[in-house]
């Protein structure tokens, strides 16, 4: 076993273990903190794959924005620390069946992919993945249209949130 | 002799290889030594910062500052550290122990993480990350997390209020900061901090003064220093998120804040003031470290100057300032910089720089005009006599008569 494999196993154990803690921990804030550790583990995998931009973007978006928003929402919930509902509800059987089926289908789909047998070609030194990503996002042959569609969607969401939060003028309604 | 750090590194590498260790092991050992050396250097400087901060505050407030222990009071921080270590360590009842103990470590560690990408000199840097600017933003996000964890786990209402304010402030000010940090990225055509410093043959503060100012202001807000110290406003929420912390755990927050202030100075000087650039820095890298530290400490002094001159701003003003002023301004600066970058010739850096400077001056002038007209309108509005409660007026509130005069809602004084 090489050094890289050892690190991979430790990272995988950390990510999966904290993901397990997310769903089993009684305290909601603890769940959120475990979720952050799991997401951080995913960022570590990106570092492992030499995808530094994706790793940093993972930390900025998932830890910096989504998780903090989540914790904020949890902290605004009343009496969150005293909440002691049982973590297993009556639907546990069907939840188990659905998740095992879904997991099986996913494993089957992924195992059909031929990329598992081949090893990844080594990146040459003078290739800048960040520059290639940036050019792919604006090039019409690559991802220009999905990128613009996503931008318009986000803009619509922004304007919508402003409209929702708009202070109603007196005498209008 | 001009580059002692790399000379030591090469000597150590040769020594370890001669002991028969493999290349990979030697690289790991050297990396560990590098991390330990850099963080020790930064943390020892942090102890000195306590003295610097107290001396400078004292001068701003017309006092002498610490001057009893050692020459000029230089040993005072050591005495402070010993005092903090001897204090009783209190964990409040109902606190979440693990999170409570983790929070101060995160607060200081995230600041140390920032030094990993800052180039101290052309050949002395932790790592040359191709996404350096984004890395700084990501680490800032983790430091927000440390403050939230401290506020929540203390089981204290004031601490929780401090954490709420932190989220509102830090998450909002991240938006204009990221946008303004993109301006040097456009100018340098790279996100790596080494490339940004390398391409500053003309300092970026000449080409992008507005972006530099926005980054400085938003960084002060991220620091939670006055005038943005609502996170720990003493008169409102006692000490905010670190209210329950005692001894060295409080010390870690305090040290983290001081070091963060210097680090912000270092980041802004890297992005806009040329980093290690200065006469002779290319041939003698150790001079580069000196220039870098001088610039970082100058900006640290500016931050202290702002902190001890301005009062705390109100929370609604803080948010309005961010969303209605800094964010639109930074977007406009970004768009204009991007357009001009395509229009101006990059072959002649002087024409390019002067064009950028003129555009920035125009932006500043237009902004000041808009602000002036807004202020004039606001003064006229305030100068008008407010309605006095009379029977006729209370009748007039009903929509039957005189609908225009009383339309200003009383609940909206801003």
Contacts between the chains, C-beta under 8 A, distances in Angstrom:
chain1	res1	chain2	res2	distance
A	3	B	24	7.1
A	27	B	96	7.9
A	29	B	96	7.6
A	29	B	99	7.8
A	29	B	152	6.0
A	30	B	96	7.9
A	30	B	99	7.9
A	33	B	99	6.7
A	33	B	149	7.3
A	36	B	145	6.9
A	52	B	129	6.4
A	52	B	130	6.1
A	52	B	131	5.3
A	53	B	130	7.6
A	53	B	131	5.1
A	53	B	134	7.2
A	56	B	131	4.9
A	56	B	134	4.6
A	56	B	135	5.4
A	56	B	137	8.0
A	56	B	138	4.9
A	57	B	134	7.0
A	59	B	138	4.0
A	59	B	141	6.5
A	59	B	142	7.1
A	60	B	134	6.6
A	60	B	137	5.6
A	60	B	138	4.7
A	60	B	141	5.9
A	63	B	138	7.6
A	63	B	141	5.7
A	63	B	142	6.4
A	63	B	145	6.8
A	64	B	137	7.4
A	64	B	138	6.5
A	64	B	140	7.6
A	64	B	141	2.6
A	64	B	142	7.5
A	64	B	144	7.1
A	64	B	174	7.4
A	65	B	141	7.5
A	65	B	171	7.5
A	67	B	145	7.4
A	68	B	141	7.3
A	68	B	144	6.2
A	68	B	145	6.6
A	68	B	148	6.7
A	68	B	167	6.2
A	68	B	171	6.5
A	71	B	148	5.8
A	71	B	152	7.4
A	72	B	148	7.9
A	72	B	164	7.6
A	72	B	167	5.1
A	75	B	148	8.0
A	75	B	152	6.0
A	75	B	160	6.8
A	75	B	163	7.0
A	75	B	164	7.2
A	128	B	130	6.7
A	129	B	130	7.8
A	130	B	130	5.3
A	130	B	131	6.3
A	130	B	191	6.5
A	167	B	412	7.7
A	170	B	407	5.6
A	170	B	408	8.0
A	170	B	409	5.1
A	171	B	399	7.4
A	171	B	403	7.1
A	171	B	407	6.1
